[in-house]
């Protein structure tokens, strides 16, 4: 038999609906039915309150008018200025060296780092005593050679006279021999006379040949002595040149960048003495981008044509203004672009142009600030002139290519798309076919200004003041 269980019976959780009575049924009513009834009653009360509320009347808000400032714009010409930067350099820089060996015995006053000098001014002097002795010795040797040449010339002249006399004597004996032969046939001369005449004619002819041979020897000797004289002249000139080269003079107006010797140093031919550069002009290499090149006419270099005339662009030299800020002052120099370099830089993809400034150290004009080599400068290059364009401050262009134009007939702002031709640091140059000369552009910042915004120009009295006019244009219309 199975023993009865002592545990109370468990309710059937799968049954639907509340328990069949007792305390459990009361708990079910309190926990489930009562909250649902309260929510339903609350919803019904809220609906009744919502439906009983009076309906609000809808009214159109008055239009909001923005007060703005305007400026008239009109087409005009605009001179483009190309901005660039570069470092000043000397167009001519040289390393001077000793041309002869010797000891440095003199160094001029301006021959120091940073010293200025003029063309032809003495910079360094080398001991010239050995070279002067060589000049005197070679001059004496040359005089001896010239004396020998003069003596030979006299001998040649005397020999020529003797040859001429010997030739006359040969001719005379020849005529005498002919006469004796004719007389011998007539019996008026003997064979002994003929033999004597033949012997005399042979002696004269032999002497003539000897004189001619002597003349040839004299000519050979003269050629040799003449060569010796020419060689002596060349050696003397070389020695004199070496003596002159002991004086190192400035080849142009310039300045000493770095000196390498001092008095007392011994130098040989080729020893560097100093590095110098010219100061009559200064040059600056200025990079230009492809866009900048499209707005500038540059010199292309002289190109010879078949007709001998220069090609277009050979004489184009745009003006350049160089500036340097030194504290509170700004120094300016004017120059011109004189040439372009032969190739585009492979790293920056820019073309370098060379600007030149005359008299950078102000030697010809007192009071001009010096433009020193190595100075970093800003350059403004004269570009092309654009005709029939609008020019407005850069702040008045919204986005990339939009401006705000006032339609005065309707009193609204209208957005206009423009064709930007050039952007400068402070202005934008553009073209626009749908904008007339004299149109008004909005100069007041209008935040989130949409198209067709109602505006009123400050300073103009309205016929009927509008309600809701806002004096503060900084925010959007409400």
Residue pairs with C-beta under 8 A, 6 or more apart in sequence:
11 19
11 24
18 24
18 25
18 28
18 29
19 25
19 28
61 468
61 478
62 466
62 467
62 468
63 454
63 466
63 468
64 454
64 468
64 469
64 470
64 477
64 478
65 411
65 454
65 455
65 456
65 466
65 468
65 469
65 470
66 413
66 444
66 446
66 453
66 454
66 455
66 456
66 470
66 473
66 477
67 444
67 455
67 456
67 457
67 458
67 469
67 470
67 471
67 473
68 406
68 413
68 442
68 443
68 444
68 446
68 455
68 456
68 457
68 458
68 473
69 442
69 443
69 444
69 457
69 458
70 406
70 440
70 441
70 442
70 443
70 457
71 440
71 441
71 443
72 438
72 439
72 440
72 441
73 390
73 391
73 392
73 435
73 437
73 438
73 439
73 440
73 441
74 390
74 437
74 438
75 388
75 389
75 390
75 437
76 388
76 389
76 390
76 391
77 385
77 386
77 387
77 388
77 389
78 385
78 386
78 389
78 391
78 422
78 429
79 382
79 383
79 385
80 295
80 296
80 383
80 384
80 385
80 386
80 422
80 424
80 429
81 380
81 381
81 382
81 383
81 424
82 288
82 292
82 295
82 296
82 380
82 381
82 382
82 383
83 378
83 379
83 380
83 381
83 425
84 286
84 287
84 288
84 292
84 378
84 379
84 381
85 286
85 287
85 376
85 377
85 378
85 379
86 284
86 285
86 286
86 287
86 355
86 376
86 377
86 379
87 284
87 285
87 374
87 375
87 376
87 377
88 282
88 283
88 284
88 360
88 371
88 372
88 373
88 374
88 375
88 376
88 377
89 282
89 283
89 284
89 285
89 373
89 374
90 277
90 278
90 279
90 282
90 283
90 373
91 278
91 281
91 282
91 283
91 356
92 252
92 254
92 277
92 278
93 257
93 275
93 276
93 277
93 278
94 251
94 275
94 276
94 277
95 272
95 274
95 275
95 276
96 123
96 248
96 251
96 272
96 273
96 274
96 275
96 276
97 269
97 270
97 271
97 272
97 273
98 124
98 126
98 248
98 267
98 268
98 269
98 270
98 271
98 273
99 242
99 245
99 248
99 269
100 126
100 131
100 242
100 245
100 246
100 269
101 266
101 267
101 268
101 269
102 126
102 127
102 128
102 130
102 131
102 246
102 266
102 267
103 126
103 127
103 264
103 265
103 266
103 267
104 124
104 125
104 126
104 127
104 261
104 262
104 263
104 264
104 265
104 266
104 267
105 125
105 126
105 127
105 263
106 122
106 124
106 125
106 263
107 123
107 124
107 125
107 261
107 262
107 263
108 117
108 121
108 122
108 123
108 124
109 115
110 116
110 117
110 121
110 123
110 256
111 117
111 123
111 124
111 256
111 259
111 274
112 256
112 259
113 256
113 257
113 258
113 259
114 255
114 256
115 255
115 256
116 254
116 255
116 279
116 361
117 123
117 250
117 253
117 254
117 255
117 256
117 276
118 250
118 253
119 250
119 251
119 252
119 253
120 249
120 250
121 249
121 250
122 247
122 248
122 249
123 248
123 249
123 250
123 273
123 274
124 247
124 248
124 261
124 273
125 246
125 247
125 248
126 245
126 246
126 247
126 248
126 267
127 246
128 243
128 246
128 247
131 239
131 242
131 243
131 246
132 243
134 239
134 242
134 243
135 236
135 239
135 240
135 243
138 232
138 235
138 236
138 239
139 236
141 232
141 235
142 229
142 232
142 233
142 235
142 236
145 225
145 228
145 229
145 232
146 229
146 232
148 225
148 228
149 222
149 225
149 226
149 229
152 218
152 221
152 222
152 225
153 222
155 218
156 215
156 218
156 219
156 222
159 211
159 214
159 215
159 218
160 215
162 211
163 208
163 211
163 212
163 215
166 204
166 207
166 208
166 211
167 208
169 204
169 207
169 208
170 201
170 204
170 205
170 208
172 204
173 197
173 200
173 201
173 204
173 205
174 201
176 197
176 200
176 201
177 194
177 197
177 198
177 201
180 189
180 193
180 194
180 197
181 194
183 189
184 190
184 191
184 193
184 194
248 273
250 276
252 278
252 280
253 278
253 279
253 280
253 363
254 276
254 277
254 278
254 279
255 276
255 277
255 279
255 361
256 274
256 275
256 276
257 274
257 275
257 276
257 277
257 373
258 274
258 275
259 273
259 274
260 272
260 273
260 274
260 275
261 267
261 271
261 273
261 274
267 273
277 373
279 360
279 361
279 363
280 358
280 359
281 356
281 357
281 358
281 359
281 360
282 356
282 357
282 360
282 371
282 373
283 354
283 355
283 356
283 357
284 320
284 322
284 335
284 354
284 355
284 357
284 377
284 379
285 341
285 352
285 353
285 354
286 320
286 337
286 352
286 353
286 354
286 355
286 379
286 381
287 345
287 348
287 350
287 351
287 352
288 296
288 350
288 351
288 352
288 353
288 381
289 350
290 349
292 383
293 351
295 383
295 384
295 422
296 318
296 381
296 382
296 383
296 384
297 313
297 316
297 318
297 384
298 313
298 316
298 318
298 337
298 340
298 353
299 313
299 314
299 315
299 316
299 317
299 337
299 338
299 339
299 340
300 311
300 313
300 314
300 316
300 340
301 314
301 339
301 340
302 310
302 311
302 314
303 310
303 311
303 314
304 310
305 311
317 336
317 337
317 338
318 336
318 337
318 381
318 382
318 383
319 334
319 335
319 336
319 381
319 382
320 334
320 335
320 336
320 337
320 355
320 357
320 379
320 380
320 381
320 382
321 332
321 333
321 334
321 335
321 379
321 380
322 332
322 333
322 334
322 335
322 355
322 357
322 371
322 377
322 378
322 379
323 330
323 331
323 332
323 333
323 377
323 378
323 379
323 380
324 330
324 331
324 371
324 375
324 376
324 377
324 378
331 369
331 371
333 357
333 360
333 371
333 377
334 357
335 355
335 356
335 357
335 358
336 355
336 356
337 353
337 354
337 355
337 356
337 381
338 354
338 355
338 356
339 353
339 354
340 351
340 352
340 353
340 354
341 351
341 352
341 353
341 354
344 350
344 351
345 351
345 352
353 381
355 379
355 381
357 371
359 365
359 368
360 370
360 371
360 372
361 370
361 371
361 372
362 368
362 369
362 370
371 377
386 421
386 422
386 429
388 431
389 421
389 429
389 430
389 431
390 418
390 429
390 430
390 431
390 432
390 435
391 427
391 428
391 429
392 403
392 427
392 428
392 430
392 441
393 426
393 427
393 428
393 443
394 423
394 424
394 425
394 426
394 427
394 428
395 445
396 403
396 404
396 428
396 441
396 442
396 443
397 403
397 418
397 420
397 428
397 430
398 404
398 415
400 420
401 417
401 418
401 419
401 420
401 430
402 415
402 416
402 417
402 418
403 415
403 416
403 418
403 441
403 442
404 413
404 414
404 415
404 416
404 441
404 442
404 446
404 449
405 413
405 414
405 415
405 416
405 435
405 439
405 440
405 441
405 442
406 412
406 413
406 414
406 439
406 440
406 441
406 442
406 455
406 457
407 413
407 414
408 440
408 457
411 454
411 455
411 456
412 452
412 453
412 454
412 455
413 442
413 446
413 449
413 451
413 452
413 453
413 455
414 451
414 452
415 451
416 432
416 434
416 435
417 432
418 430
418 431
418 432
418 435
419 430
419 431
419 432
420 428
420 429
420 430
421 429
421 430
421 431
422 428
422 429
423 429
440 457
442 449
442 455
444 473
445 473
445 474
446 453
446 473
447 473
447 474
447 475
447 476
448 475
448 476
449 476
453 477
454 477
456 462
456 466
456 469
470 477
